[in-house]
């Protein structure tokens, strides 16, 4: 079986993640303020998957990218993020390694500490 299709055993899923959902409120000036609220606790495995370039503020930032393997229990969307202690990860894509629906692979980028607040 290829490594990209291999799901880690349950014992390897020792990392505690909290799924954070966005909550948007009007800011009084026609825009919105977004903050994140804690959702369910999920257990998973994390592994590096390279670097991702993001254009922001007229410059290109290189961010570490990871693959997080979780049990398929929650519906994800790109506005959500994963938290592991003080670290925050933006969800860029979600895929299933097989058609059985047991696992989900979240392709994430680690957010810089100042932009993760």
C-alpha positions in Angstrom: 0.0 0.0 0.0 1.4 3.5 -0.9 2.2 5.8 2.0 -0.2 8.5 0.7 -3.1 6.0 1.1 -1.8 4.5 4.4 -3.6 5.7 7.4 -1.7 5.8 10.7 -2.8 3.4 13.4 -5.0 4.8 16.2 -2.0 4.7 18.6 -0.2 7.2 16.4 -3.0 9.7 16.7 -1.7 11.2 19.9 -1.9 14.9 18.9 -4.9 16.7 20.4 -6.5 19.2 18.0 -9.3 21.6 18.6 -11.5 22.4 15.6 -12.0 26.2 15.7 -15.0 27.6 13.9 -15.2 31.3 12.8 -17.7 33.6 14.3 -18.3 36.9 12.4 -19.9 40.0 13.8 -20.5 43.4 12.2 -17.8 45.9 13.1 -20.1 48.9 12.7 -18.2 50.3 9.7 -19.6 47.9 7.0 -17.1 45.1 7.6 -16.9 42.2 9.9 -14.8 41.1 12.8 -13.9 37.4 12.8 -12.9 35.5 15.9 -12.7 31.8 16.4 -14.6 29.7 18.9 -13.5 26.3 20.1 -15.4 23.3 18.7 -14.9 19.6 19.2 -11.6 18.0 20.3 -10.2 15.7 17.7 -7.2 13.3 17.9 -4.9 12.9 15.0 -1.5 12.5 13.6 0.5 15.3 11.9 3.4 15.0 9.4 5.2 17.6 7.4 4.3 17.9 3.7 6.6 20.7 2.5 6.3 24.5 2.2 3.6 26.8 0.8 4.1 30.2 -0.6 1.4 32.8 0.3 1.2 36.3 -1.2 0.2 38.7 1.6 0.7 42.4 2.0 2.7 42.7 -1.3 5.2 40.1 -0.2 5.5 36.3 -0.5 5.6 34.4 2.8 6.8 30.8 2.9 4.8 28.8 5.5 5.3 25.3 6.7 2.7 22.9 5.3 1.5 19.7 7.1 -0.8 16.8 6.6 -3.1 16.0 9.5 -4.9 12.7 9.6 -8.1 12.5 11.6 -11.1 10.2 12.0 -13.9 11.2 9.7 -16.5 12.5 12.1 -16.8 16.2 11.4 -17.6 18.2 8.3 -14.8 20.7 7.5 -14.7 23.8 5.4 -11.9 26.2 4.5 -13.0 28.9 7.0 -12.2 26.6 9.9 -8.8 26.0 11.5 -7.2 23.5 13.7 -5.5 24.4 17.0 -2.8 22.3 18.8 -1.8 24.1 21.9 -0.5 27.6 20.9 -0.1 26.6 17.2 -2.8 27.3 14.6 -3.3 25.7 11.3 -5.4 27.0 8.4 -7.2 24.2 6.6 -6.5 24.5 2.8 -8.0 21.2 1.6 -9.6 18.0 2.9 -9.5 14.6 1.2 -10.3 11.0 1.9 -7.5 8.5 1.5 -9.9 5.8 0.5 -13.6 5.3 -0.2 -14.3 3.8 3.2 -14.8 7.2 4.9 -12.9 6.3 8.0 -10.2 8.9 7.8 -9.8 12.5 6.6 -6.6 14.1 5.5 -6.5 17.8 6.2 -3.8 19.7 4.2 -3.0 22.6 6.4 -0.6 25.5 6.7 0.8 26.7 10.0 -0.2 30.3 10.7 2.3 32.8 12.0 1.7 33.5 15.7 0.7 37.2 15.2 -1.9 36.3 12.4 -3.3 33.4 14.4 -5.0 35.6 17.0 
